[in-house]
Amino acid sequence: NYVFDQLEEKKKLFGISEEEIEKARQEELVYNPTRIDIKAPHFVFYVKAQLEEEFGIDAVEKGGLKVTTSIDPTLQAIAEEEIKKGVENAAKRYNANNGAMIVINPKNGQILSMVGSVDYWKTDDPRIDGNVNITTSYRQMGSSVKPFVYLNAFSSRGTGPWTVSPDINSIAFGSYKPTNWDNRYDGLITARKAIVESRNIPAVYTLQMGGIDNYL
């Protein structure tokens, strides 16, 4: 409206009629999000949020802070590329649309790369909603619990990577009948192979054997 007011004041200078200006005023405004050339945006805003929590938004926005992070630009570029390729392949095979990755140095917990979605700027597709950082969102934990299942069995039952578990389709635990993610069943399988291949049935069997209370 400010721009239209200026045009109206100087319509003779610009050679524009009042009718043209009024017609333009009636047009529906369409706002496009501004794309900033920013590297590792999910990580940047993750760090920014932590700084705001610790120092306050004024200090972060106007305090002239110089922030050094643990991000590795080379690993970040590799992670972003791998997520894109992974989602492209998964879209064809599993109808998956989004993915994320976080790489952490196990020796000190430093974050080396963080990819919160396949495309931070893809906000018009609700299946992706690119601004959302999946790595910090509350998600179903899935197969990430399996190492703890085996750790519990190793420590509480004296089993080890060599321990054999059934990987069969006919096994059930009460009313719960698990299946493997690829609908393949290998019969007897060692814990080492079961965790490498993320087999569901041996994991549930091992969970029962190690005890759910102990696991929790």
C-alpha positions as CSV (number, residue, x, y, z in Angstrom):
1,N,0.0,0.0,0.0
2,Y,2.9,2.4,0.7
3,V,4.3,1.7,-2.8
4,F,0.8,2.3,-4.3
5,D,0.5,5.6,-2.4
6,Q,3.8,6.8,-3.8
7,L,2.8,5.8,-7.3
8,E,-0.5,7.7,-6.8
9,E,1.3,10.8,-5.7
10,K,3.6,10.7,-8.7
11,K,1.3,9.1,-11.3
12,K,2.0,11.9,-13.8
13,L,5.7,11.3,-13.5
14,F,5.4,7.6,-14.1
15,G,2.6,7.9,-16.6
16,I,0.2,5.6,-14.6
17,S,-3.5,6.2,-14.3
18,E,-5.5,5.9,-11.1
19,E,-7.5,3.1,-12.6
20,E,-4.3,1.0,-13.1
21,I,-3.2,1.7,-9.5
22,E,-6.6,0.8,-8.1
23,K,-6.6,-2.4,-10.1
24,A,-3.2,-3.3,-8.8
25,R,-4.4,-2.6,-5.2
26,Q,-7.2,-5.2,-5.7
27,E,-4.8,-8.0,-6.8
28,E,-4.2,-10.8,-4.3
29,L,-0.7,-10.6,-2.9
30,V,1.4,-13.8,-3.1
31,Y,4.3,-14.1,-0.7
32,N,7.3,-16.2,-1.6
33,P,9.7,-17.4,1.2
34,T,13.1,-15.8,0.9
35,R,15.8,-18.4,0.2
36,I,19.1,-17.5,2.0
37,D,22.3,-19.0,0.8
38,I,23.1,-20.8,4.1
39,K,25.1,-24.0,4.7
40,A,23.7,-26.8,6.9
41,P,20.5,-24.7,7.7
42,H,19.0,-27.3,10.1
43,F,22.2,-27.3,12.1
44,V,22.5,-23.5,12.0
45,F,19.0,-23.0,13.4
46,Y,19.5,-25.8,16.0
47,V,22.6,-24.0,17.3
48,K,20.8,-20.6,17.1
49,A,17.9,-22.0,19.2
50,Q,20.4,-23.2,21.9
51,L,22.1,-19.8,21.9
52,E,18.8,-18.0,22.3
53,E,17.9,-20.3,25.2
54,E,21.2,-19.6,27.0
55,F,21.9,-16.0,26.2
56,G,18.5,-14.6,25.1
57,I,17.3,-13.5,21.6
58,D,18.7,-9.9,21.8
59,A,22.2,-11.1,22.5
60,V,22.0,-13.6,19.6
61,E,20.4,-11.2,17.1
62,K,22.3,-8.0,18.1
63,G,25.2,-9.0,20.4
64,G,27.8,-9.6,17.7
65,L,28.5,-13.1,18.9
66,K,31.2,-15.2,17.1
67,V,30.2,-18.9,17.3
68,T,32.5,-21.8,16.6
69,T,30.7,-25.2,16.0
70,S,31.8,-28.8,15.6
71,I,30.3,-29.2,12.1
72,D,32.5,-30.7,9.4
73,P,31.7,-29.1,6.0
74,T,33.1,-32.1,4.1
75,L,31.0,-34.6,6.0
76,Q,28.0,-32.3,5.9
77,A,28.2,-32.2,2.1
78,I,28.5,-36.0,1.9
79,A,25.6,-36.5,4.3
80,E,23.3,-34.1,2.3
81,E,24.2,-35.9,-1.0
82,E,23.6,-39.4,0.6
83,I,20.2,-38.4,2.0
84,K,19.1,-37.2,-1.4
85,K,20.2,-40.4,-3.1
86,G,18.7,-42.5,-0.4
87,V,15.3,-40.8,-0.6
88,E,15.3,-41.1,-4.4
89,N,15.9,-44.9,-4.1
90,A,13.5,-45.3,-1.3
91,A,10.8,-43.4,-3.1
92,K,10.8,-46.0,-5.8
93,R,11.0,-49.0,-3.6
94,Y,9.2,-48.0,-0.4
95,N,7.2,-44.9,-1.3
96,A,9.3,-42.9,1.1
97,N,9.5,-39.1,0.7
98,N,11.9,-37.8,3.3
99,G,15.0,-38.7,5.3
100,A,17.5,-37.3,7.8
101,M,20.9,-38.0,9.1
102,I,23.0,-37.0,12.1
103,V,26.7,-37.9,12.4
104,I,28.2,-37.7,15.9
105,N,31.8,-38.3,17.1
106,P,31.3,-41.1,19.6
107,K,34.4,-40.0,21.5
108,N,33.1,-36.6,22.6
109,G,29.5,-36.3,21.4
110,Q,30.3,-33.5,18.9
111,I,27.9,-33.2,16.0
112,L,29.8,-33.5,12.7
113,S,26.9,-33.2,10.3
114,M,23.2,-32.7,10.6
115,V,20.7,-33.1,7.8
116,G,17.2,-32.5,9.1
117,S,15.3,-33.3,5.9
118,V,15.9,-34.1,2.3
119,D,15.5,-30.4,1.4
120,Y,15.3,-27.6,3.9
121,W,13.6,-25.3,1.4
122,K,10.9,-27.8,0.3
123,T,8.1,-26.3,2.4
124,D,5.2,-26.7,-0.1
125,D,5.1,-30.5,0.1
126,P,3.6,-31.6,3.5
127,R,5.2,-35.0,3.1
128,I,8.6,-33.3,3.5
129,D,7.9,-30.0,5.3
130,G,11.6,-29.2,4.8
131,N,12.0,-26.7,7.7
132,V,11.2,-29.4,10.2
133,N,14.3,-30.9,11.7
134,I,13.6,-34.6,11.9
135,T,16.8,-35.3,13.8
136,T,15.5,-33.3,16.8
137,S,11.8,-34.3,16.4
138,Y,10.1,-36.8,18.6
139,R,9.9,-39.9,16.4
140,Q,9.1,-43.6,16.7
141,M,12.4,-45.1,17.8
142,G,12.3,-48.2,15.4
143,S,15.4,-50.3,15.1
144,S,17.6,-48.0,17.1
145,V,16.5,-49.9,20.2
146,K,18.0,-53.2,19.0
147,P,21.6,-52.6,20.2
148,F,20.2,-52.1,23.7
149,V,18.1,-55.3,23.5
150,Y,21.3,-57.3,22.8
151,L,23.4,-55.4,25.3
152,N,20.8,-56.3,28.0
153,A,20.9,-60.0,27.0
154,F,24.7,-60.0,27.0
155,S,25.0,-58.4,30.4
156,S,22.0,-60.0,32.2
157,R,22.0,-63.5,30.6
158,G,25.6,-64.1,29.7
159,T,24.8,-64.5,26.0
160,G,27.0,-63.0,23.3
161,P,27.3,-62.2,19.6
162,W,27.6,-66.0,18.9
163,T,24.2,-66.8,20.6
164,V,21.7,-68.3,18.2
165,S,18.1,-67.1,17.9
166,P,15.2,-68.3,15.8
167,D,14.4,-66.2,12.7
168,I,11.1,-67.9,11.6
169,N,7.7,-66.7,10.5
170,S,5.7,-68.9,12.8
171,I,6.8,-67.4,16.1
172,A,4.5,-65.3,18.2
173,F,4.6,-63.6,21.6
174,G,1.1,-63.8,23.0
175,S,-1.1,-61.9,20.5
176,Y,1.9,-60.2,19.0
177,K,3.2,-61.8,15.8
178,P,6.3,-59.9,14.5
179,T,7.5,-60.0,10.9
180,N,10.8,-59.1,9.3
181,W,11.0,-55.9,7.3
182,D,11.9,-57.7,4.1
183,N,9.6,-60.8,4.6
184,R,12.7,-63.0,4.6
185,Y,13.4,-65.6,7.3
186,D,16.7,-67.4,7.9
187,G,15.9,-70.0,10.5
188,L,18.6,-70.1,13.2
189,I,20.7,-66.9,13.2
190,T,23.5,-65.6,15.4
191,A,23.0,-62.4,17.3
192,R,25.9,-60.8,15.4
193,K,24.2,-61.5,12.0
194,A,20.7,-60.5,13.4
195,I,21.8,-57.1,14.5
196,V,23.9,-56.4,11.4
197,E,20.8,-57.2,9.2
198,S,18.3,-55.6,11.6
199,R,16.2,-58.7,11.9
200,N,13.0,-58.1,13.8
201,I,12.1,-61.6,15.1
202,P,15.4,-62.4,16.7
203,A,15.4,-59.0,18.4
204,V,12.0,-59.6,19.9
205,Y,13.0,-63.1,20.9
206,T,16.2,-61.7,22.6
207,L,14.1,-59.0,24.3
208,Q,11.9,-61.7,25.9
209,M,15.0,-63.8,26.8
210,G,16.8,-60.9,28.4
211,G,13.7,-59.7,30.2
212,I,11.7,-56.6,29.4
213,D,12.2,-55.1,32.9
214,N,15.9,-55.5,32.6
215,Y,15.9,-53.9,29.2
216,L,13.8,-50.9,30.3
